[in-house]
Amino acid sequence: MKDKSSVEKNKEANGVKRTKIVVGLDIGTTKIACFVGKKNEHGKIEILSMGKSESLGVMRGVVSNIQKTIQSIKAAVQETQERVEGDLIISNVNVGIAGQHIKSLQHKGIYTRSNTDTEIVQSDVDALISDMMKMVMNPGEEIITVLPQEYIVDNEPGIKDPIGMAGVRLEANFHIITGHISNVMNIRRCVEQAGLRIKSVILEPIASADAVLNDEEKEAGVVLVDIGGGTTDVAIFHEGLIRHTAVIPFGGNVITDDIKEGCMILRRHAETLKVKYGSAFASENKEQEVVCIPGLRGQNSKEITLKSLSEIIQARMEEIIDLVKFEIENSGYKRKMIAGIVVTGGGAQMQHLTQLFEYCTGMDTRIGYPTEHLASSNALDLLASPMFSTGIGLVLKGFENDTKGHDDVVSNASEVVGHSEGVLKGKFFNTIFPKMRAFFEEEEV
């Protein structure tokens, strides 16, 4: 067996430099998507590959069919592996979780240090967080994530990082994310039976926020609204910290269903109408603008005005916005959202959505694109779609959470780890990515 030094020498001789790899797995209602990322020599993150499959076993962010979900996960991972030259085997993944069962609460933790002669160290902070993970929850619920908001050292509040300070009593205000045990276990079971290991379970709106928000917005106060296929996720930030999270059980799928019922057409035609012609603001469309839908066998085609289509979409979208407004008011931070609202997710691609949000909320609104923290490249425009926010955010969050340097990808070929940027980007982004993005756009809004 070769020792470490000889292995490293062989890698150097072959021109191979070991690169940290992180994988994000977005298990959504309409799609399951897998993203592989690495850090370049400048410390910026690049997306090496991605793959997706239709989500057949998930409803509103919750697993409803174990076997179908496993098959969809395997298909997405397999596609991701095949899109990179070399022998790539995905092993560990950072998984996103959402669904109506997700709840958040505020709690205060206290930890009294035994050794008062030394300064506060990371182990003290870890002990405080560990105590929070042991909180007794309601039957059937478990803690998913514990997020420290601010620390208090010997009654001195407003401390963001207590490490290095002297003190006896260490306290913290925590934002705690909880979920139903059965739903969390089903996610874990599906991922593990697909042959993968879970490194971390991350709340999807927090992952999306990492991808589309910057530090200034989080400091000033901002509302992130992630409109997915089955749910709409809300995350509120102020003074650089997350203050409130919520999951609304409506998304792009209910809009599609409304179009289907309102226009009396097939669901696939309703989805096509929504994606290609849908507008969230009916007044932006004219009465004479008409689209023709083919009829069933032996039936005439049907004409639908774009104004009627937009009226259906606007009615449902206003209902979603009302629920977002309720969460903003419920958080207690409504008057502190200086940066306004950032909308992302597949549903953010709808025309005139920012106008409707601004009209209904009175708050400045922009669309969030997941390229805020990615390395500059020729392929950046191809990734600049709101539908990729959660998947790319899971990769970014994975790098943030993992400082030990363990790879999420097991590589049997040196070409994968030490591959030149040109070959990776050339094959994936120039040939495969545009085709794959077309498939995303056909199914996602």
PLY file of the C-alpha trace (Angstrom):
ply
format ascii 1.0
element vertex 445
property float x
property float y
property float z
element edge 444
property int vertex1
property int vertex2
end_header
0.00 0.00 0.00
1.38 3.42 -0.95
1.94 5.99 1.76
0.42 9.45 1.49
3.56 11.12 0.27
4.03 8.69 -2.60
0.42 9.12 -3.65
0.79 12.89 -3.68
4.02 12.60 -5.66
2.28 10.44 -8.26
-0.53 13.00 -8.52
1.96 15.81 -8.99
3.82 13.79 -11.59
0.58 13.31 -13.52
-0.23 17.01 -13.26
-3.17 16.32 -10.95
-4.15 18.71 -8.20
-6.66 17.43 -5.65
-9.75 19.64 -5.64
-12.50 19.92 -3.02
-15.83 18.84 -4.50
-19.32 19.42 -3.05
-22.65 18.00 -4.26
-26.11 19.50 -3.73
-29.27 17.42 -4.18
-32.49 19.39 -4.64
-35.49 17.11 -4.06
-38.37 19.18 -5.38
-41.99 18.63 -6.31
-41.53 18.93 -10.06
-37.89 17.91 -10.44
-34.95 16.35 -8.63
-31.72 18.10 -9.54
-28.11 17.33 -8.67
-25.28 19.90 -8.82
-21.53 19.33 -8.48
-19.29 22.27 -7.61
-15.66 23.02 -6.82
-13.58 26.00 -5.74
-11.16 27.42 -8.25
-7.71 28.76 -7.50
-9.21 32.12 -6.51
-11.57 30.60 -3.96
-14.65 31.14 -6.11
-17.12 28.30 -6.69
-17.71 26.80 -10.13
-20.47 24.40 -11.14
-18.83 21.42 -12.86
-21.91 19.42 -13.74
-25.60 19.04 -13.12
-28.39 16.62 -13.91
-32.12 16.37 -13.32
-35.03 14.00 -13.50
-38.77 14.33 -13.19
-39.88 14.12 -9.57
-42.47 11.34 -9.56
-42.81 10.63 -5.83
-42.90 14.06 -4.16
-45.96 16.20 -3.45
-45.62 19.72 -2.01
-42.09 19.02 -0.88
-43.00 15.79 0.94
-42.17 12.26 -0.21
-45.37 10.44 -1.16
-43.84 7.43 -2.93
-40.53 6.02 -1.71
-39.66 3.85 -4.72
-40.46 6.48 -7.34
-38.43 9.07 -5.44
-35.46 6.70 -5.23
-35.64 6.10 -8.98
-35.76 9.84 -9.65
-32.77 10.49 -7.39
-30.76 7.75 -9.10
-31.62 9.15 -12.53
-30.56 12.70 -11.59
-27.29 11.54 -10.02
-26.51 9.24 -12.94
-27.06 12.05 -15.41
-24.79 14.33 -13.39
-22.01 11.74 -13.35
-22.24 11.12 -17.07
-21.96 14.81 -17.95
-18.35 15.03 -16.80
-15.53 13.34 -18.68
-13.77 10.70 -16.61
-14.92 8.22 -13.98
-17.06 10.23 -11.57
-18.90 8.59 -8.67
-21.04 10.77 -6.40
-20.95 9.56 -2.80
-21.98 12.27 -0.30
-24.66 14.89 -0.84
-26.08 17.98 0.84
-29.85 17.55 0.69
-32.49 20.26 0.66
-35.69 19.88 2.64
-38.96 21.81 2.47
-42.67 21.10 2.86
-45.62 22.37 4.87
-44.44 20.38 7.92
-41.42 22.69 8.34
-41.78 25.14 11.23
-39.50 27.61 12.99
-39.30 28.92 16.53
-37.13 31.21 18.65
-35.42 29.95 21.79
-32.72 31.09 24.20
-29.90 28.80 25.32
-27.55 29.14 28.30
-24.17 27.49 28.90
-22.03 28.01 32.00
-18.34 27.43 31.40
-16.43 25.26 33.84
-12.99 26.71 33.06
-13.22 30.47 33.55
-9.47 31.11 33.35
-9.38 30.63 29.58
-11.07 32.44 26.74
-14.22 31.18 25.01
-13.36 28.60 22.35
-15.27 26.81 19.59
-16.00 23.82 21.85
-17.97 26.10 24.20
-20.10 27.34 21.31
-20.56 23.76 20.07
-21.69 22.67 23.55
-24.30 25.44 23.61
-25.61 24.45 20.17
-25.58 20.77 21.16
-27.81 21.56 24.14
-30.32 23.18 21.78
-30.42 20.02 19.65
-31.56 18.13 22.77
-34.66 20.26 23.27
-37.86 18.32 23.88
-40.17 18.79 20.90
-43.83 18.03 20.32
-44.58 14.36 19.58
-43.68 13.48 16.00
-41.35 16.46 15.48
-37.57 16.75 15.45
-35.04 19.55 15.18
-33.50 19.86 11.72
-31.28 22.93 12.10
-30.19 25.22 14.93
-29.10 28.69 13.82
-27.46 31.03 16.40
-28.63 34.62 15.92
-26.69 36.57 18.51
-24.64 35.71 21.60
-24.69 37.16 25.11
-21.52 36.92 27.23
-21.97 37.70 30.95
-25.14 39.71 30.17
-23.43 41.69 27.39
-25.81 41.35 24.37
-25.36 41.84 20.61
-22.23 39.71 20.16
-22.00 37.94 16.79
-18.82 35.93 17.48
-17.91 35.21 21.14
-14.79 33.15 20.40
-11.72 34.69 22.05
-13.71 36.63 24.65
-13.46 36.14 28.40
-16.62 35.16 30.20
-18.39 32.66 32.42
-21.99 32.66 31.21
-22.49 32.12 27.48
-26.01 32.61 26.11
-27.48 32.78 22.62
-30.76 33.45 20.86
-31.48 30.63 18.42
-33.65 30.25 15.33
-34.66 26.59 15.38
-36.04 24.74 12.33
-38.23 21.71 13.04
-40.00 19.13 10.89
-42.05 15.96 11.17
-39.88 12.95 11.98
-41.61 10.76 9.41
-41.06 13.23 6.57
-37.40 13.77 7.44
-36.88 10.01 7.75
-38.48 9.43 4.36
-36.06 11.89 2.74
-33.13 10.16 4.42
-34.40 6.72 3.44
-34.79 7.69 -0.21
-31.30 9.21 -0.42
-29.63 6.30 1.37
-31.45 3.65 -0.67
-30.30 5.49 -3.79
-26.76 4.60 -2.69
-25.79 8.02 -1.28
-24.73 9.35 2.11
-26.19 12.56 3.56
-23.63 15.07 4.76
-26.20 17.62 5.86
-29.92 18.37 5.59
-30.44 22.05 4.72
-33.65 24.04 4.69
-34.22 24.99 1.05
-35.01 28.71 1.52
-31.75 29.10 3.47
-29.86 27.44 0.61
-31.60 29.64 -1.96
-30.75 32.72 0.11
-27.05 31.83 -0.02
-27.27 31.74 -3.81
-29.23 34.93 -4.57
-28.69 37.36 -1.68
-25.63 39.40 -0.78
-24.42 40.45 2.66
-25.65 44.04 2.27
-29.21 42.90 1.64
-29.16 40.55 4.62
-27.81 43.35 6.80
-30.36 45.92 5.61
-33.33 43.54 5.87
-34.72 41.45 3.04
-37.48 38.93 2.34
-36.59 35.94 0.17
-39.56 34.31 -1.62
-38.71 31.03 -3.39
-41.64 29.95 -5.59
-41.22 26.26 -6.38
-43.50 23.71 -7.99
-45.25 22.53 -4.82
-44.44 25.13 -2.16
-43.42 28.75 -1.73
-40.63 29.20 0.81
-40.10 32.43 2.76
-36.97 33.50 4.63
-36.56 36.88 6.34
-33.13 38.34 7.14
-32.17 41.40 9.20
-28.80 42.58 10.51
-27.15 39.71 8.67
-29.12 37.03 10.53
-32.12 34.89 9.64
-35.12 36.01 11.64
-38.08 34.06 10.26
-38.78 31.12 7.96
-42.02 29.67 6.63
-43.29 27.28 3.97
-46.50 28.12 2.10
-48.25 25.04 0.60
-48.85 26.64 -2.82
-46.54 26.90 -5.81
-46.41 26.71 -9.58
-48.38 23.46 -9.76
-51.57 24.99 -8.37
-51.35 27.73 -11.01
-51.11 25.04 -13.68
-54.14 23.26 -12.19
-56.12 26.52 -12.17
-55.35 27.08 -15.86
-56.35 23.51 -16.63
-59.73 23.87 -14.90
-60.39 27.44 -15.97
-59.62 26.88 -19.66
-60.79 23.23 -19.72
-57.62 21.95 -21.37
-55.11 19.17 -20.75
-52.61 19.69 -17.96
-49.60 19.54 -20.29
-51.17 22.26 -22.44
-51.85 24.32 -19.29
-48.19 24.00 -18.28
-47.04 25.08 -21.74
-49.35 28.08 -21.67
-48.08 29.13 -18.25
-44.41 28.82 -19.20
-44.54 30.44 -22.64
-47.31 33.02 -22.37
-48.15 33.38 -18.68
-48.19 36.84 -17.08
-48.82 37.65 -13.42
-50.32 41.06 -14.26
-53.44 40.82 -16.41
-53.52 44.53 -17.31
-50.28 44.07 -19.27
-52.10 41.89 -21.85
-54.53 42.96 -24.56
-57.89 41.36 -25.33
-56.98 40.65 -28.96
-53.92 38.57 -28.06
-54.98 34.95 -28.61
-53.21 31.59 -28.43
-54.54 28.42 -30.07
-54.55 25.08 -28.21
-54.95 21.86 -30.28
-58.09 19.89 -29.52
-58.39 16.21 -28.71
-58.93 13.68 -31.48
-61.88 14.73 -33.60
-62.33 18.06 -31.79
-61.65 21.56 -32.95
-58.77 23.57 -31.53
-59.49 26.02 -28.73
-58.61 29.70 -28.69
-57.66 31.33 -25.37
-57.00 35.04 -24.89
-53.77 35.87 -23.06
-55.70 38.33 -20.90
-57.97 35.53 -19.63
-54.91 33.36 -19.01
-53.23 36.16 -17.04
-56.35 36.78 -14.97
-56.29 33.15 -13.82
-52.58 33.34 -12.98
-52.91 36.70 -11.21
-55.76 35.50 -8.99
-53.73 32.57 -7.66
-50.51 34.58 -7.41
-52.26 37.25 -5.37
-53.35 34.53 -2.95
-49.71 33.41 -2.58
-48.57 37.02 -2.10
-51.20 37.53 0.61
-49.74 34.57 2.50
-46.24 36.00 2.03
-47.47 39.33 3.45
-48.91 37.49 6.45
-45.55 35.86 7.15
-43.76 39.22 6.88
-46.18 40.80 9.35
-46.03 37.76 11.63
-42.23 38.02 11.79
-42.37 41.49 13.34
-39.82 42.84 10.85
-42.14 44.37 8.25
-40.89 47.95 8.77
-37.24 46.86 8.78
-37.09 45.33 5.28
-35.04 48.08 3.64
-33.89 45.82 0.77
-37.47 44.76 0.02
-38.34 41.40 -1.54
-36.23 39.06 -3.67
-38.22 36.47 -5.63
-36.55 33.33 -6.97
-37.38 29.73 -7.91
-39.02 28.41 -11.07
-42.11 30.55 -10.51
-40.01 33.72 -10.59
-39.65 33.34 -14.37
-43.23 34.46 -14.90
-43.64 37.77 -16.73
-44.54 40.92 -14.76
-44.17 39.16 -11.41
-42.15 41.96 -9.82
-44.83 44.48 -10.76
-47.52 42.38 -9.05
-45.42 41.93 -5.89
-44.73 45.66 -5.68
-48.40 46.48 -6.32
-49.65 44.08 -3.61
-46.97 44.65 -0.95
-45.75 48.17 -1.56
-42.18 46.87 -1.23
-39.35 47.05 -3.76
-38.99 43.70 -5.53
-36.37 42.12 -7.77
-35.79 38.67 -9.26
-32.96 36.70 -7.62
-30.48 34.88 -9.87
-28.14 32.20 -8.43
-24.92 33.60 -9.89
-24.26 36.10 -7.11
-21.37 34.10 -5.61
-20.20 31.98 -8.54
-16.91 32.43 -10.36
-17.04 34.58 -13.49
-17.01 32.49 -16.67
-18.50 32.28 -20.13
-21.06 29.82 -18.75
-22.35 32.15 -16.03
-25.28 33.33 -18.16
-26.42 29.73 -18.63
-26.68 29.28 -14.85
-28.48 32.59 -14.34
-31.95 31.12 -14.04
-34.01 31.37 -10.83
-34.95 27.70 -11.14
-31.36 26.75 -10.20
-31.27 28.77 -6.96
-31.88 25.96 -4.48
-29.52 23.46 -6.14
-26.65 25.95 -6.46
-27.38 27.22 -2.95
-26.98 23.69 -1.57
-23.50 23.53 -3.12
-22.59 26.92 -1.64
-23.96 25.91 1.76
-22.03 22.65 1.57
-18.75 24.54 1.16
-19.71 26.84 4.02
-20.58 23.97 6.39
-17.65 21.72 5.56
-14.20 22.88 6.58
-12.62 19.44 6.94
-11.90 18.94 3.26
-13.68 15.61 2.69
-14.79 15.09 -0.89
-18.41 14.53 -1.86
-17.15 12.78 -4.99
-15.13 9.60 -5.13
-13.03 9.64 -8.27
-11.40 6.59 -9.79
-9.81 8.55 -12.60
-7.30 11.34 -12.21
-8.88 13.13 -15.17
-11.91 14.07 -13.05
-10.11 15.63 -10.09
-7.30 17.21 -12.03
-9.18 17.97 -15.24
-8.46 21.26 -16.93
-11.19 23.89 -16.76
-11.40 24.07 -20.52
-12.38 20.44 -21.01
-14.91 20.42 -18.19
-16.59 23.63 -19.27
-16.22 22.88 -22.94
-18.09 19.62 -22.92
-20.69 20.40 -20.28
-21.59 24.03 -20.84
-21.12 24.30 -24.60
-22.75 21.05 -25.66
-24.90 19.54 -22.93
-26.04 22.40 -20.73
-28.09 24.35 -23.33
-30.07 21.22 -24.22
-30.63 20.34 -20.58
-31.73 23.85 -19.74
-34.38 23.61 -22.44
-35.77 20.55 -20.66
-35.84 22.47 -17.36
-37.70 25.37 -18.90
-40.31 23.11 -20.44
-41.31 21.69 -17.05
-40.49 24.31 -14.46
-42.24 27.52 -13.48
0 1
1 2
2 3
3 4
4 5
5 6
6 7
7 8
8 9
9 10
10 11
11 12
12 13
13 14
14 15
15 16
16 17
17 18
18 19
19 20
20 21
21 22
22 23
23 24
24 25
25 26
26 27
27 28
28 29
29 30
30 31
31 32
32 33
33 34
34 35
35 36
36 37
37 38
38 39
39 40
40 41
41 42
42 43
43 44
44 45
45 46
46 47
47 48
48 49
49 50
50 51
51 52
52 53
53 54
54 55
55 56
56 57
57 58
58 59
59 60
60 61
61 62
62 63
63 64
64 65
65 66
66 67
67 68
68 69
69 70
70 71
71 72
72 73
73 74
74 75
75 76
76 77
77 78
78 79
79 80
80 81
81 82
82 83
83 84
84 85
85 86
86 87
87 88
88 89
89 90
90 91
91 92
92 93
93 94
94 95
95 96
96 97
97 98
98 99
99 100
100 101
101 102
102 103
103 104
104 105
105 106
106 107
107 108
108 109
109 110
110 111
111 112
112 113
113 114
114 115
115 116
116 117
117 118
118 119
119 120
120 121
121 122
122 123
123 124
124 125
125 126
126 127
127 128
128 129
129 130
130 131
131 132
132 133
133 134
134 135
135 136
136 137
137 138
138 139
139 140
140 141
141 142
142 143
143 144
144 145
145 146
146 147
147 148
148 149
149 150
150 151
151 152
152 153
153 154
154 155
155 156
156 157
157 158
158 159
159 160
160 161
161 162
162 163
163 164
164 165
165 166
166 167
167 168
168 169
169 170
170 171
171 172
172 173
173 174
174 175
175 176
176 177
177 178
178 179
179 180
180 181
181 182
182 183
183 184
184 185
185 186
186 187
187 188
188 189
189 190
190 191
191 192
192 193
193 194
194 195
195 196
196 197
197 198
198 199
199 200
200 201
201 202
202 203
203 204
204 205
205 206
206 207
207 208
208 209
209 210
210 211
211 212
212 213
213 214
214 215
215 216
216 217
217 218
218 219
219 220
220 221
221 222
222 223
223 224
224 225
225 226
226 227
227 228
228 229
229 230
230 231
231 232
232 233
233 234
234 235
235 236
236 237
237 238
238 239
239 240
240 241
241 242
242 243
243 244
244 245
245 246
246 247
247 248
248 249
249 250
250 251
251 252
252 253
253 254
254 255
255 256
256 257
257 258
258 259
259 260
260 261
261 262
262 263
263 264
264 265
265 266
266 267
267 268
268 269
269 270
270 271
271 272
272 273
273 274
274 275
275 276
276 277
277 278
278 279
279 280
280 281
281 282
282 283
283 284
284 285
285 286
286 287
287 288
288 289
289 290
290 291
291 292
292 293
293 294
294 295
295 296
296 297
297 298
298 299
299 300
300 301
301 302
302 303
303 304
304 305
305 306
306 307
307 308
308 309
309 310
310 311
311 312
312 313
313 314
314 315
315 316
316 317
317 318
318 319
319 320
320 321
321 322
322 323
323 324
324 325
325 326
326 327
327 328
328 329
329 330
330 331
331 332
332 333
333 334
334 335
335 336
336 337
337 338
338 339
339 340
340 341
341 342
342 343
343 344
344 345
345 346
346 347
347 348
348 349
349 350
350 351
351 352
352 353
353 354
354 355
355 356
356 357
357 358
358 359
359 360
360 361
361 362
362 363
363 364
364 365
365 366
366 367
367 368
368 369
369 370
370 371
371 372
372 373
373 374
374 375
375 376
376 377
377 378
378 379
379 380
380 381
381 382
382 383
383 384
384 385
385 386
386 387
387 388
388 389
389 390
390 391
391 392
392 393
393 394
394 395
395 396
396 397
397 398
398 399
399 400
400 401
401 402
402 403
403 404
404 405
405 406
406 407
407 408
408 409
409 410
410 411
411 412
412 413
413 414
414 415
415 416
416 417
417 418
418 419
419 420
420 421
421 422
422 423
423 424
424 425
425 426
426 427
427 428
428 429
429 430
430 431
431 432
432 433
433 434
434 435
435 436
436 437
437 438
438 439
439 440
440 441
441 442
442 443
443 444
